Amino acid sequence: MKILILGAGQVGSSAAYHLSREEANEVTVVDMRSDVLRDLQDRLDIRTVAGHAAYPDVLERAGASDADIVVALTNSDETNMVACQIAYTAFRTPTKIARIRSAEYMNASKLFTQDAIPIDVRISPEQLVCSHIEQLILYPGSSQVLDFADGRVRLVGAKADRDGLLVGQRIATLKDHIPNTEGRIAAIYRHGNAMLPDGDTVIQEGDEVFFIADRKDIRVFMSEMRRLEEPVRRVVIAGGGNIGVRLALALEQTNQVKIIERDPRRARRISEQLNKAIVLVGDAADEELLLEENIDRVDVFCALTNSEEANILSSMLSKRLGANKVMALINRPSYVDLVESGSIDIAISPQQITIGSLLAHVRRGDVVKVHSLRRGAAEAMEAIAHGDKDSSNVVGRKIEDIGLPKGTAIVAVVRNEQVIIAHHDTVIETDDHVILFMTDRRKIEHLESLFQVGVSFV
């Protein structure tokens, strides 16, 4: 697949890294900064073109005429929209994906049609990050909460602690603990190594456990991994940028929310947008300010400024002063593991959250949703099974007979409105939504081929 990425910023570079790792993809990156492109080309097996992402001659040099997908990820919404318009008008590029940061554009859905601005998929990293944090706050103690099948099923990651009811016991005893629920443990990461568990696997303290369950059963399963935490009430947000304001608007009706913003003019504008949240002018790394605002009584401190150094410092300080849980927005992937091994509870990577939205439109077969996990090493995916037993490698077959690549498990099936937790003898039917967990995403091409329908299917 020929993929044209416009913009070599943090999101664009991350997309190039993930997509170029798959042998079937030919990736070209366009950016105005030649030095950034040289650095990318030194690290990745990609082609680069220097120039303005929305200029027709630059797009032609980059290969837009035979590209399968254009992904516009520059820092300018307007550049991204114009680039997609030109890709469609001049080159008839089949799929156009654009990063749109402005809520005013995102909410104007009538703009984005083939007769107006022909963008097939709009991605807002800010909105994706905000939704990610909301889910973490909704399920205290979780490290990741991923939706599938329109939210009916959720895959949740949680660190097992000594108070978890299942810790120190075989997974097979889970049914005895919670007999009237449906769910399963999809994967375990122990000392950084992936395991696809069976009934005899024993959960150990410190394991990062990924389990899948019906939305209503998430808290019951959480109690098996760790002591349930009280619902979040008090939230402090450092940084009044797009993400901080979106999060405050989402939480202020159900939580006590405060935003700390350094710029007085920005703080005044924010206060006019919010209904209940309190806006404070100051530095989130100011110990005196944090003490005045009773940081030791705060349930969650979210550092969401544009400076990851400021996010790390303010989070570490808040934790030391008594905040129950701290989250920090970290742009550099190499920092994520480093900060999570210290006093910061959760490092939030915008690139990691955003890449899943892109992958869902690059995958072959009918892929509905993709979530990138473990810094891109693992992946969770929702695919729809099509065809029949003659034209499909999965339809009409038991899971044990499908021949999944090593490190891959089918963990759930959604059939109509019914959630079916997958077992070895579960038979896949036409139009099932199949949810898979891959500990080794290098096997993705093998997996994609399983869900592609043969030529005999009409």
C-alpha positions in Angstrom: 0.0 0.0 0.0 1.4 3.4 -1.0 0.9 5.9 1.9 1.7 9.6 1.6 2.2 11.3 5.0 2.1 15.1 5.0 3.9 16.7 8.0 6.9 15.3 9.9 6.0 16.6 13.3 5.5 14.4 16.4 2.3 12.7 15.1 3.5 12.5 11.5 6.9 11.0 12.5 5.2 8.5 14.8 2.8 7.5 11.9 5.8 7.1 9.6 7.6 4.9 12.1 4.6 2.6 12.7 3.5 2.3 9.0 7.0 1.8 7.5 7.6 -1.2 9.8 5.1 -3.2 7.9 6.6 -4.7 4.7 3.5 -4.2 2.6 3.6 -0.4 3.0 5.6 2.1 0.9 5.7 5.3 2.9 6.6 8.8 1.6 6.8 11.8 4.0 6.5 15.5 3.0 7.7 18.4 5.1 9.3 21.8 4.6 12.1 21.0 7.0 14.9 19.2 5.2 16.9 18.5 8.3 13.9 16.8 9.9 13.4 14.7 6.8 17.1 13.7 6.7 16.8 12.5 10.3 13.7 10.5 9.5 15.3 8.9 6.4 18.3 7.9 8.4 16.1 6.0 10.9 13.3 4.6 8.7 13.0 2.9 5.4 10.9 5.7 3.8 11.1 8.2 0.9 11.0 11.9 1.7 10.1 15.0 -0.3 10.9 18.6 0.9 8.2 21.2 0.2 4.8 22.7 1.2 2.3 19.9 1.8 -0.6 21.6 0.0 1.3 22.5 -3.2 0.2 20.5 -6.3 3.7 20.1 -7.7 5.0 18.9 -4.3 2.2 16.3 -4.0 3.0 15.2 -7.6 6.7 14.7 -6.8 5.7 12.8 -3.6 3.6 10.3 -5.7 0.1 11.4 -5.0 -1.0 10.2 -8.4 -0.7 6.6 -7.4 -1.0 6.8 -3.6 -3.6 4.7 -1.9 -3.9 7.0 1.1 -3.0 10.6 1.9 -2.6 11.3 5.6 -2.4 15.1 6.3 -0.8 15.6 9.7 0.7 19.1 9.6 0.1 21.6 12.4 -2.2 23.6 10.2 -5.9 22.5 9.8 -6.2 24.7 6.7 -3.1 23.1 5.1 -4.4 19.6 5.8 -7.8 20.4 4.3 -6.4 22.0 1.2 -4.0 19.1 0.7 -6.8 16.6 0.8 -8.8 18.7 -1.6 -6.0 18.8 -4.1 -5.2 15.1 -3.6 -8.8 14.3 -4.6 -9.3 16.9 -7.3 -6.0 16.6 -9.1 -4.9 13.0 -8.3 -8.1 11.2 -7.3 -6.5 9.7 -4.2 -8.9 7.1 -2.9 -8.6 7.7 0.9 -7.9 11.1 2.5 -7.2 11.3 6.3 -6.7 14.7 7.9 -5.7 15.9 11.4 -8.2 18.6 12.4 -7.5 20.3 15.7 -10.1 23.0 15.8 -13.4 22.0 17.4 -15.1 24.6 15.1 -14.1 22.6 12.0 -14.6 19.2 13.7 -18.2 20.0 14.6 -19.0 21.3 11.1 -19.7 17.8 9.6 -21.5 19.2 6.5 -18.2 20.7 5.3 -16.6 17.3 4.8 -18.3 15.7 1.8 -17.0 14.7 -1.6 -18.8 17.8 -3.0 -17.2 20.2 -0.5 -14.0 19.3 1.3 -13.3 15.6 0.5 -11.9 14.2 3.7 -12.9 10.6 4.4 -11.6 10.5 8.0 -11.0 13.4 10.4 -8.6 12.8 13.4 -8.4 15.1 16.4 -5.5 14.0 18.6 -6.7 16.4 21.3 -10.1 14.8 21.4 -8.6 11.3 21.4 -6.3 12.1 24.3 -9.2 13.8 26.2 -11.4 10.7 25.7 -8.5 8.5 26.8 -8.0 10.4 30.1 -11.8 10.4 30.7 -11.8 6.6 30.6 -8.8 6.4 33.0 -10.7 8.7 35.4 -13.9 6.7 35.1 -12.1 3.4 36.0 -9.5 4.3 38.7 -6.6 1.9 38.8 -6.7 1.2 35.1 -3.7 1.9 32.8 -5.6 1.7 29.6 -9.3 1.4 28.7 -10.1 0.5 25.1 -13.6 0.4 23.5 -14.8 -2.1 21.0 -18.1 -2.8 19.3 -19.4 0.8 19.9 -18.5 0.6 23.6 -20.3 -2.7 24.4 -17.0 -4.4 25.1 -13.9 -3.0 26.8 -10.3 -4.1 27.0 -8.8 -2.9 30.2 -5.2 -2.9 31.4 -4.5 -2.9 35.1 -1.5 -3.5 37.3 -2.1 -6.5 39.7 -1.4 -5.7 43.4 -1.4 -7.8 46.5 -5.0 -6.9 47.3 -6.4 -8.3 44.1 -8.6 -11.3 44.7 -7.0 -13.3 41.9 -3.4 -12.5 42.6 -1.5 -15.6 43.6 -4.1 -17.9 42.1 -4.7 -19.7 38.8 -6.7 -17.9 36.1 -9.0 -21.0 36.0 -10.4 -20.0 39.4 -11.8 -16.7 38.0 -15.1 -18.4 37.2 -15.5 -19.4 40.8 -14.8 -15.8 42.0 -17.3 -14.1 39.6 -19.6 -16.9 38.3 -22.3 -14.6 36.7 -20.0 -12.5 34.5 -18.4 -13.0 31.1 -14.9 -12.0 30.5 -11.3 -13.3 30.1 -7.7 -12.3 30.5 -6.3 -11.5 27.1 -2.7 -11.0 27.9 -0.2 -10.5 30.8 3.0 -8.5 30.8 5.5 -9.7 33.4 8.8 -7.8 33.7 8.0 -6.3 30.3 7.6 -9.7 28.6 4.3 -10.7 26.9 2.4 -13.9 27.9 -0.8 -15.3 26.4 -2.1 -17.0 29.5 -4.0 -20.3 29.9 -6.1 -21.6 32.8 -3.0 -22.7 34.8 -1.2 -19.3 34.6 -0.9 -17.7 38.1 -1.3 -14.0 38.4 1.6 -12.4 40.2 1.9 -9.0 42.0 3.2 -6.4 39.6 1.8 -8.1 36.4 0.2 -5.8 33.9 -3.0 -7.7 33.1 -5.2 -7.0 30.0 -8.7 -8.3 30.4 -11.8 -8.0 28.2 -15.3 -7.9 29.5 -18.8 -6.5 29.0 -18.8 -2.8 29.9 -21.1 -3.4 33.0 -18.6 -6.0 34.4 -15.4 -3.9 34.3 -15.3 -3.0 37.9 -15.9 -6.5 39.0 -13.0 -7.7 37.0 -10.8 -4.8 38.3 -11.4 -6.1 41.9 -9.8 -9.4 40.8 -6.6 -7.6 39.9 -6.3 -4.9 42.6 -8.2 -3.2 45.4 -11.0 -1.1 44.0 -10.3 2.7 44.3 -12.9 5.2 45.3 -14.5 7.1 42.4 -12.6 10.3 41.3 -14.1 13.5 42.7 -11.4 16.2 42.7 -9.3 16.8 39.5 -6.6 19.4 38.9 -5.5 20.1 35.4 -2.2 21.8 34.6 -2.4 23.7 31.3 -5.3 25.5 29.7 -4.6 24.4 26.1 -7.0 22.5 23.8 -6.7 19.2 25.7 -6.9 20.8 29.1 -10.1 22.8 28.3 -11.7 19.8 26.5 -11.1 17.7 29.6 -12.4 20.3 32.0 -15.6 20.7 29.9 -16.1 16.9 29.9 -15.5 16.5 33.7 -16.9 19.7 35.3 -20.5 18.4 35.5 -19.5 15.3 37.5 -16.3 16.4 39.2 -14.7 19.2 41.1 -12.3 20.6 38.5 -9.6 23.2 38.7 -7.3 24.4 35.8 -4.0 26.0 36.4 -2.9 28.3 33.6 0.2 30.6 33.5 -1.1 33.2 30.9 -3.6 35.6 32.6 -5.3 36.4 29.2 -5.6 32.8 28.3 -7.0 32.0 31.8 -9.7 34.7 31.4 -10.8 33.3 28.1 -10.9 29.8 29.5 -13.0 30.9 32.5 -15.6 32.3 30.0 -15.8 28.9 28.3 -16.3 26.8 31.4 -19.4 26.6 33.6 -18.3 25.1 36.9 -14.6 24.5 36.7 -12.3 27.0 38.6 -9.5 28.6 36.6 -6.3 29.6 38.6 -3.5 31.8 37.2 -0.1 30.5 38.2 2.6 27.9 37.7 1.6 24.3 38.2 5.1 23.6 39.5 4.8 26.2 42.2 4.8 24.3 45.5 3.1 27.2 47.4 0.2 27.3 44.9 -0.3 23.6 45.1 -0.3 23.6 48.9 -2.8 26.5 48.9 -5.1 24.4 46.6 -4.9 21.4 48.9 -3.1 19.1 46.5 -3.0 16.4 49.1 -6.8 16.0 48.8 -6.8 15.8 45.0 -7.7 12.5 43.4 -6.1 13.0 40.0 -3.6 15.6 38.9 -3.3 15.9 35.0 -0.3 17.8 33.6 -1.3 18.7 30.0 0.9 21.7 29.1 2.8 21.9 25.8 6.1 21.3 27.7 6.7 17.7 28.7 9.5 18.8 31.0 7.0 21.0 32.9 4.5 18.2 32.9 7.0 15.8 34.4 8.2 18.2 37.1 4.7 19.4 38.1 3.5 15.8 38.3 6.4 14.6 40.4 6.0 17.6 42.8 2.2 17.0 43.1 2.8 13.3 43.9 5.3 14.2 46.5 2.9 16.7 48.1 0.2 14.1 48.4 -1.9 13.9 45.2 -3.4 10.4 45.0 -2.7 9.9 41.3 -0.7 11.9 38.7 -0.8 11.8 34.9 1.6 13.6 32.6 1.4 14.2 28.8 4.6 13.0 27.3 5.5 13.4 23.6 8.7 11.6 23.4 8.1 7.8 23.4 11.5 7.1 25.0 10.4 9.1 28.1 7.2 7.1 28.7 8.7 4.0 30.3 11.2 6.1 32.2 8.7 8.3 33.9 6.2 5.5 34.7 9.0 3.6 36.5 9.2 6.6 38.9 6.6 8.6 40.8 4.3 9.4 37.8 1.4 6.9 37.7 0.5 7.2 34.0 2.3 8.7 31.1 0.0 9.8 28.3 1.4 9.6 24.7 -0.6 11.5 22.1 1.1 9.7 19.3 0.4 6.3 20.7 -3.3 7.1 21.1 -3.6 8.7 17.7 -1.8 6.0 15.7 -4.7 3.5 16.3 -7.1 5.8 14.4 -4.8 5.7 11.4 -4.1 2.0 11.5 -7.8 1.1 11.3 -7.9 2.7 7.8 -4.7 1.1 6.6 -5.4 -2.5 7.6 -6.6 -4.9 4.9 -9.8 -6.6 5.4 -12.8 -5.0 7.1 -11.1 -3.5 10.2 -13.3 -1.4 12.4 -11.0 -0.4 15.2 -7.3 -0.6 16.1 -5.6 0.2 19.4 -1.8 0.4 19.5 -0.4 -0.9 22.9 2.8 -1.2 24.7 4.6 1.6 22.8 3.5 0.0 19.5 4.8 -3.6 20.2 1.3 -5.0 20.7 -2.1 -4.3 19.1 -5.8 -4.9 19.7 -8.0 -5.0 16.7 -11.7 -5.4 15.8 -12.4 -7.0 12.4 -15.6 -8.0 10.8 -15.7 -11.6 9.4 -17.2 -11.8 5.8 -17.9 -14.5 3.4 -18.6 -18.2 4.0 -16.7 -21.3 4.8 -15.5 -21.6 1.2 -14.4 -18.0 0.7 -13.2 -17.1 4.2 -10.4 -18.5 6.4 -12.3 -17.8 9.6 -16.1 -18.0 8.9 -17.6 -21.4 9.9 -14.5 -22.5 11.8 -13.7 -23.0 15.4 -11.0 -20.7 16.8 -8.7 -23.6 17.5 -8.8 -24.5 13.7 -8.2 -21.0 12.3 -4.4 -21.1 12.5 -3.8 -17.8 14.2 -0.1 -16.5 14.1 1.9 -17.1 17.3 1.2 -14.4 19.9 -2.3 -13.7 18.7 -5.6 -14.6 20.4 -9.2 -14.0 19.5 -10.6 -12.8 22.9 -14.2 -11.9 22.1 -16.9 -12.0 19.4 -19.8 -9.6 19.2 -22.7 -11.1 17.3 -25.6 -8.7 16.7 -26.0 -7.3 20.2 -24.6 -10.3 22.0 -21.1 -10.3 23.5 -19.5 -13.7 23.4 -16.2 -14.3 25.3 -14.1 -16.5 22.9 -13.1 -20.0 23.8 -11.1 -22.5 21.7 -14.4 -24.1 20.4 -16.2 -20.9 19.5 -17.3 -20.9 15.9 -17.0 -17.6 13.9 -20.1 -16.7 11.9 -20.6 -14.3 9.0 -20.7 -10.6 10.1 -19.3 -11.3 13.6 -17.2 -8.5 15.0 -14.0 -10.4 16.1 -11.8 -8.8 18.7 -8.1 -9.9 18.7 -5.1 -9.2 20.8 -1.6 -9.4 19.3 1.5 -9.4 21.5 3.7 -9.3 18.3 2.3 -6.9 15.7 5.0 -8.0 13.2 2.6 -10.8 12.4 -0.1 -8.4 11.3 0.2 -9.3 7.6 -0.6 -13.0 8.3 -3.6 -11.9 10.4 -4.9 -9.5 7.7 -4.8 -12.3 5.2 -7.0 -14.5 7.4 -9.7 -11.8 7.3 -9.6 -11.1 3.6 -12.3 -12.8 1.5 -11.3 -15.0 -1.4 -12.1 -14.1 -5.0 -14.9 -16.7 -5.0 -16.9 -14.5 -2.6 -19.4 -12.2 -4.3 
